[in-house]
């Protein structure tokens, strides 16, 4: 039960950090920095920092190389953790 809660917490935190990153893609902070700060601190602090940064003009998006790499790694991590949860649940 403890391992399942830990994995669920990691999945939830990663998902919320990715959402903050997507919000940051439309701001000067960019996806990569918004995602990194959300993982490093907490998604709530990352969201506050993201909302304090200026919006990009004309609805542009700022992904950058770091943002793309982090998005791919996050999706891979979420898929791996989801498979682990399914495996733990199947053996219990």
C-alpha positions as CSV (number, residue, x, y, z in Angstrom):
1,X,0.0,0.0,0.0
2,X,2.8,2.4,0.8
3,X,4.5,1.9,-2.5
4,X,1.3,2.5,-4.4
5,X,0.8,5.8,-2.5
6,X,4.3,6.8,-3.3
7,X,3.9,6.1,-7.0
8,X,0.5,7.8,-7.1
9,X,2.1,10.9,-5.4
10,X,5.0,10.9,-8.0
11,X,2.5,10.6,-10.9
12,X,0.3,13.4,-9.5
13,X,3.3,15.7,-8.9
14,X,4.7,15.0,-12.4
15,X,1.3,15.6,-14.0
16,X,0.7,18.9,-12.2
17,X,4.3,20.0,-13.1
18,X,3.6,19.2,-16.7
19,X,0.4,21.3,-16.6
20,X,2.3,24.2,-15.1
21,X,4.9,23.8,-17.8
22,X,2.2,24.0,-20.5
23,X,0.9,27.2,-18.9
24,X,4.5,28.5,-18.8
25,X,4.8,27.8,-22.5
26,X,2.6,30.9,-23.2
27,X,4.7,33.1,-20.9
28,X,8.2,34.5,-20.9
29,X,9.4,31.8,-18.4
30,X,8.8,29.1,-21.0
31,X,7.8,25.5,-20.6
32,X,11.2,24.2,-19.5
33,X,11.8,26.6,-16.6
34,X,8.2,26.4,-15.4
35,X,8.3,22.6,-15.4
36,X,11.8,22.6,-13.7
37,X,10.7,24.9,-11.0
38,X,7.5,23.0,-10.4
39,X,9.4,19.7,-10.0
40,X,12.2,21.3,-7.9
41,X,9.9,23.3,-5.6
42,X,6.2,22.3,-5.8
43,X,3.6,22.6,-8.5
44,X,1.9,25.4,-6.5
45,X,5.1,27.5,-6.2
46,X,5.8,26.8,-9.9
47,X,2.3,28.0,-10.8
48,X,2.7,31.2,-8.8
49,X,6.1,32.0,-10.4
50,X,4.6,31.2,-13.8
51,X,1.6,33.5,-13.3
52,X,3.9,36.3,-12.2
53,X,5.9,36.2,-15.5
54,X,4.7,38.2,-18.4
55,X,2.6,36.7,-21.2
56,X,4.1,36.3,-24.7
57,X,2.6,38.6,-27.3
58,X,0.1,37.3,-29.8
59,X,-0.4,34.0,-28.1
60,X,3.0,32.7,-29.0
61,X,4.6,29.7,-27.3
62,X,8.1,29.3,-26.0
63,X,9.1,25.6,-25.8
64,X,12.8,25.6,-26.4
65,X,15.1,22.6,-26.5
66,X,15.0,22.0,-22.7
67,X,11.2,22.1,-22.7
68,X,10.9,19.5,-25.4
69,X,13.4,17.2,-23.7
70,X,11.7,17.6,-20.4
71,X,8.2,16.9,-21.9
72,X,9.5,13.7,-23.5
73,X,11.1,12.6,-20.3
74,X,8.0,13.3,-18.2
75,X,5.8,11.3,-20.6
76,X,8.3,8.4,-20.4
77,X,8.4,8.6,-16.6
78,X,4.6,8.7,-16.3
79,X,4.3,5.7,-18.6
80,X,6.9,3.8,-16.6
81,X,5.3,4.6,-13.3
82,X,1.9,3.7,-14.5
83,X,3.2,0.3,-15.6
84,X,4.8,-0.2,-12.2
85,X,1.5,0.6,-10.5
86,X,-0.3,-1.9,-12.7
87,X,2.3,-4.5,-12.0
88,X,2.2,-3.9,-8.2
89,X,-1.6,-4.0,-8.2
90,X,-1.6,-7.3,-10.2
91,X,0.8,-9.0,-7.8
92,X,-1.1,-7.9,-4.7
